[in-house]
Amino acid sequence: MSREAVIVDVVRTPSGRGKPGGLLSGVHPVDLLAGVLTAVVGRNGLDPVLIDDVIGGCVSQIGEQSYNTVRSAVLAAGFPHSVPGTTIDRQCGSSQQAAAFAAQGVLAGAYDIVVACGVESMSRVPLGSSIAGQNPYGERLATRYPDGLVGQGVSAELIAARNGFTREELDAFSAESHERAASAVRRGAFDREIVAVEGVDSLVDETVRAGTTPERLAGLAPSFRTDRLAARFPEIGWLITPGNSSPLTDAASAALIMSSERAASLGLAPRARFHSFAVAGSDPLLMLTGVLPVTRAVLDRSGLRLADIDAYEVNEAFAPVPLLWRREFDADPARLNPLGGAIALGHALGSSGTRLLATLVNHLEATGGRYGLQTMCEGGGMANATIIERI
């Protein structure tokens, strides 16, 4: 009998606005991650000495998020010294990749029990701070791309322009994300996945703005236009604003992953199994389009059709990304980010992969769905895709 990698549990913190004064801005990222590690182990009665490894994502690995922050969080959580930890960076997909590495390690027989996790405190370690004022590319990359690469916001603008999306479409999608998330909060859809943060009273995502409308979003100014960029890309209409982008966010999340045999021996009931994985590269100028080839790849590997998938979580880094994905695959809008996406729920870079996994597992359980797909566009032109099956 072949091994299975199963998800026993997956938890997350509430999402805090990633700026000074935000809900979680007073919490060190090591402590934030340690809290979800403690929670996912504690609520399942697992002795952490049994954990073979902890694999976690974090993007801005500098300052308070440096020096292997996952290992620091393992120790801060009170786990035995024997439990190792490593921090990885696949940009926005870091903790989704952590979950894939964990599951693949189980499937290969290298692990029996692993925790996949992620953290990002964008209030305390600002986006881009890991560059530290240096050139991260070097001369050879600059030779390959002599006109220079651009930031993700400009990539989102290029996607919108080259695919004919209007400002009205982007803002309408974004308002719907907030409404779906606000409705999910009202009916308690996130109650099982959100765990308390020590010293923080709220269990509600601070990033969700109930009552958001397209009309209110229409008044926001574009975020990324400069005269230099406007001259280089005359086709851009400059449509990307804070309202149709994911907000800077603080959060952490963690998934308890193990072999089905070890779960049975411990008397733990798995909630889902990993079905298929894929990772892909894409044009780094249009770095957010990787969700298209990676979705095709994971569906090919799984033997499933998109029609077989009951819910799809396509990370809402910027509104053009899920809109392009939906158009490309003629996907059912009702199944796409059904509880809202990152525009409303936040995008704490290193944590987002396991955050999406938490939401997807809980939604499948709540609706009786069988298969779920999550995919994440990533800096540098990459993407991950994962298909899970509810047990």
C-alpha positions in Angstrom: 0.0 0.0 0.0 1.4 3.4 -1.0 1.9 6.1 1.6 -0.4 9.0 2.0 0.4 12.4 3.3 -2.6 13.8 5.3 -3.5 17.1 6.9 -4.5 16.5 10.5 -5.1 20.1 11.3 -4.3 23.6 10.0 -4.6 26.9 11.9 -3.8 30.6 11.5 -3.8 33.8 13.4 -6.2 36.6 12.5 -4.8 38.9 9.8 -3.5 42.2 11.1 -2.8 45.3 9.1 0.9 45.4 8.3 1.6 48.9 9.6 2.5 50.4 12.9 -0.5 50.2 15.2 -2.0 47.2 13.4 -3.6 44.4 15.4 -0.4 42.2 15.5 2.2 44.9 15.1 3.2 44.6 18.8 4.1 40.9 18.4 7.6 39.8 17.4 7.3 37.5 14.3 9.1 34.6 16.2 6.4 34.8 18.9 3.7 35.1 16.3 4.8 31.9 14.6 5.5 30.1 17.9 1.9 30.7 18.9 0.5 28.8 15.9 3.0 26.0 16.4 1.9 25.6 20.0 -1.8 25.7 19.0 -1.6 23.2 16.2 0.2 20.7 18.4 -1.7 21.4 21.6 -5.2 21.1 20.2 -4.4 17.7 18.8 -2.7 16.4 21.9 0.5 15.7 20.0 3.8 15.3 21.9 6.1 17.6 19.9 9.1 15.3 20.5 7.5 13.2 17.7 7.9 15.9 15.0 10.5 15.1 12.5 10.9 18.6 11.1 9.3 22.1 10.9 9.4 23.7 7.5 8.3 27.3 7.3 8.1 30.2 4.9 9.2 33.7 5.3 10.0 36.3 2.6 11.7 39.3 4.2 14.5 37.4 6.0 16.2 40.2 7.7 16.2 41.8 11.2 13.6 40.2 13.4 12.9 37.6 10.7 16.5 36.6 10.2 18.7 33.9 11.5 16.4 31.0 10.6 13.2 32.4 12.2 11.5 29.0 12.0 14.1 27.4 14.2 13.7 30.3 16.7 10.0 29.8 16.7 10.3 26.1 17.4 12.4 26.9 20.4 10.1 29.7 21.5 7.2 27.3 21.3 8.8 25.2 23.9 9.4 22.2 21.6 12.2 19.8 22.5 15.7 20.8 21.3 15.6 17.7 19.1 12.9 19.2 16.8 14.7 21.0 13.9 13.3 23.8 11.8 14.2 25.5 8.5 13.1 28.7 6.8 12.5 28.8 3.0 11.7 31.5 0.5 9.6 31.0 -2.6 8.3 34.5 -2.3 4.5 34.6 -1.8 4.3 30.9 -2.1 6.8 30.1 0.6 4.5 28.3 3.1 2.6 26.6 0.3 6.0 25.3 -0.8 6.7 24.4 2.8 3.5 22.3 2.9 4.5 20.6 -0.4 8.0 19.8 0.8 6.5 18.4 4.1 4.0 16.3 2.3 6.5 15.1 -0.3 8.9 14.1 2.5 6.1 12.0 4.1 5.3 10.4 0.7 9.0 9.6 0.2 9.2 8.0 3.7 11.7 10.6 4.9 9.2 12.0 7.5 6.3 10.6 9.6 5.2 13.9 11.2 6.0 17.4 9.9 4.7 20.9 10.6 4.5 23.3 7.6 4.1 26.9 8.5 4.8 30.5 7.7 5.0 34.0 9.1 5.4 37.6 7.9 5.3 40.7 10.0 5.1 43.4 7.4 4.6 46.1 10.1 7.9 45.2 11.8 9.9 44.0 8.8 8.7 46.2 5.9 8.3 44.8 2.4 11.6 45.1 0.5 13.7 45.6 3.6 15.7 42.4 2.9 17.3 44.1 -0.1 19.0 46.3 2.4 19.7 48.9 -0.2 21.7 46.5 -2.4 21.3 45.2 -5.9 19.7 41.8 -5.6 20.2 40.8 -9.3 23.9 41.1 -10.3 25.3 41.8 -13.7 24.4 38.7 -15.6 20.7 39.0 -14.9 20.8 42.7 -15.8 22.4 41.6 -19.2 19.5 39.2 -19.8 16.9 41.8 -19.0 18.6 45.1 -20.1 15.4 47.1 -19.8 15.1 46.0 -16.2 12.5 44.0 -14.3 9.6 45.7 -12.4 7.8 45.3 -9.2 4.7 43.2 -8.8 2.4 46.1 -8.9 3.6 47.1 -12.4 3.3 43.4 -13.4 -0.3 43.6 -12.3 -0.8 46.7 -14.4 0.7 45.0 -17.5 -1.6 42.0 -17.0 -4.7 44.3 -16.7 -3.6 46.3 -19.8 -2.7 43.3 -22.0 -5.9 41.5 -21.1 -8.3 44.3 -21.4 -9.5 44.5 -17.7 -11.2 47.7 -16.7 -10.9 49.6 -13.5 -14.6 48.9 -12.9 -14.0 45.1 -13.2 -11.0 45.2 -10.8 -12.9 47.2 -8.2 -16.1 45.1 -8.5 -14.1 41.9 -7.9 -12.3 43.5 -4.9 -15.6 44.7 -3.3 -17.0 41.2 -3.8 -13.9 39.8 -2.0 -14.6 42.0 1.0 -18.3 41.1 1.0 -17.6 37.4 0.9 -15.1 37.6 3.7 -17.4 39.8 5.8 -20.3 37.3 5.3 -17.9 34.5 6.3 -17.0 36.3 9.5 -20.6 36.9 10.4 -21.5 33.2 10.1 -18.4 32.0 11.9 -16.8 30.3 8.8 -13.3 31.1 10.1 -13.8 30.1 13.7 -12.2 26.7 13.5 -9.0 27.9 11.7 -8.2 31.1 13.7 -6.4 30.7 17.0 -5.7 33.3 19.6 -2.5 35.4 19.7 -1.1 35.9 23.2 -1.7 39.5 24.3 -4.2 40.2 21.5 -7.9 40.2 22.3 -9.3 40.0 18.7 -9.9 36.8 16.7 -11.2 38.7 13.7 -9.3 39.6 10.6 -8.5 43.3 10.8 -8.1 43.5 7.0 -11.7 42.8 6.1 -13.7 46.0 5.4 -17.4 45.2 5.6 -19.5 47.6 3.4 -16.8 48.0 0.8 -18.4 49.0 -2.6 -17.0 49.5 -6.1 -18.1 53.1 -5.8 -15.9 53.7 -2.7 -13.0 51.9 -4.3 -13.3 54.0 -7.5 -12.1 57.1 -5.6 -8.6 55.6 -4.8 -5.6 56.8 -6.7 -3.3 54.4 -8.6 -0.4 53.2 -6.5 2.5 52.5 -8.9 2.6 55.1 -11.7 5.8 57.1 -12.2 6.8 59.2 -15.1 9.6 56.8 -16.0 7.3 53.8 -16.0 4.5 55.6 -17.9 7.1 56.4 -20.6 8.3 52.8 -20.7 4.9 51.2 -20.7 2.5 53.6 -22.6 -0.1 50.8 -22.8 -0.7 50.8 -19.1 -3.9 52.5 -17.9 -2.7 52.7 -14.2 -5.6 50.9 -12.6 -4.0 49.2 -9.6 -4.8 50.9 -6.3 -4.7 50.0 -2.6 -8.4 48.9 -3.0 -7.8 46.2 -5.7 -4.5 45.0 -4.2 -3.9 42.8 -1.2 -2.9 44.9 1.9 0.3 44.7 3.8 -0.4 42.1 6.5 0.9 40.5 9.7 0.0 36.8 10.3 1.2 33.3 10.9 -0.2 29.9 10.1 0.7 26.2 10.5 -0.4 22.8 9.2 0.1 19.5 11.0 1.0 16.9 8.3 1.8 13.2 8.7 1.5 9.8 7.1 -1.9 8.2 7.4 -0.4 5.3 9.2 1.1 7.5 11.9 -2.2 9.4 12.3 -4.0 6.2 12.8 -1.5 4.9 15.3 -1.9 8.2 17.3 -5.7 8.1 17.1 -5.9 11.3 15.1 -8.5 11.7 12.4 -7.1 13.3 9.2 -9.1 16.1 7.6 -7.7 15.9 4.1 -5.0 14.3 2.0 -2.6 15.8 -0.5 -3.5 14.7 -4.0 -1.2 16.5 -6.4 1.5 19.2 -6.6 3.1 21.3 -9.3 5.5 24.3 -9.5 6.2 26.4 -12.5 8.3 29.3 -13.7 6.9 32.2 -15.9 8.1 35.4 -17.5 9.5 37.5 -14.6 8.3 40.7 -16.2 4.7 39.3 -16.1 5.6 37.5 -12.9 2.0 37.0 -11.7 0.9 34.8 -14.7 2.5 31.6 -13.4 -0.8 30.5 -12.0 -1.9 29.6 -15.5 0.8 27.1 -16.5 1.0 25.7 -13.0 -2.8 25.0 -12.9 -2.5 23.2 -16.2 0.4 21.2 -14.8 -1.3 20.1 -11.6 -4.5 19.2 -13.4 -2.5 17.0 -15.8 -0.7 15.3 -13.0 -3.9 14.7 -11.0 -5.9 13.3 -13.8 -8.7 15.6 -12.7 -10.6 18.3 -14.7 -11.3 21.7 -13.3 -15.0 20.7 -13.2 -14.1 18.0 -10.6 -12.7 20.7 -8.2 -15.2 22.0 -5.7 -13.3 25.1 -4.6 -10.3 27.0 -5.9 -8.2 29.4 -3.9 -6.3 31.6 -6.3 -4.3 34.1 -4.2 -5.6 37.7 -4.7 -2.2 39.5 -4.7 -3.9 41.9 -7.2 -7.3 41.6 -8.7 -6.1 41.0 -12.3 -4.5 37.7 -11.3 -7.7 35.7 -10.2 -9.7 37.5 -13.0 -7.2 36.3 -15.6 -7.2 32.8 -14.1 -11.0 32.7 -14.1 -11.2 33.8 -17.7 -8.4 31.4 -18.9 -10.1 28.3 -17.3 -13.7 29.5 -17.7 -14.0 28.8 -14.0 -17.1 29.0 -11.9 -17.0 32.4 -10.1 -18.9 30.9 -7.1 -16.1 28.4 -6.5 -13.3 31.0 -6.8 -12.2 32.3 -3.4 -15.7 31.6 -2.0 -14.9 33.1 1.5 -13.1 36.1 0.0 -9.4 36.3 -0.8 -6.3 38.1 0.0 -7.7 41.5 -1.0 -9.9 41.2 2.1 -8.2 38.6 4.2 -4.7 39.9 3.8 -1.5 38.6 2.3 1.2 38.1 4.9 3.7 36.8 2.4 5.4 34.0 4.2 2.2 32.8 5.8 -0.3 33.0 2.9 0.2 29.5 1.6 -0.8 27.7 4.7 -3.5 30.4 5.4 -5.1 29.5 2.0 -4.8 25.8 3.0 -6.6 26.4 6.3 -9.5 28.2 4.6 -9.7 25.6 1.8 -9.8 22.6 4.2 -12.5 24.3 6.4 -14.6 25.3 3.3 -14.6 21.8 1.9 -15.7 20.4 5.3 -18.4 23.0 5.6 -19.8 22.3 2.1 -19.1 18.6 1.7 -16.8 19.3 -1.2 -14.2 16.7 -2.1 -11.4 18.4 -4.0 -9.8 21.8 -3.5 -7.2 23.5 -5.6 -4.9 26.3 -4.3 -2.5 28.3 -6.5 -0.2 31.2 -5.7 1.6 33.6 -8.0 5.1 34.5 -6.8 7.8 37.1 -7.2 10.4 36.4 -9.9 7.9 34.7 -12.1 6.9 31.4 -10.4 3.8 29.7 -9.1 2.8 26.7 -6.9 -0.4 24.6 -7.2 -1.7 22.0 -4.8 -4.8 19.8 -5.0 -6.1 18.3 -1.7 -8.9 15.8 -1.2 -11.2 16.0 1.9 -11.4 12.8 3.9 
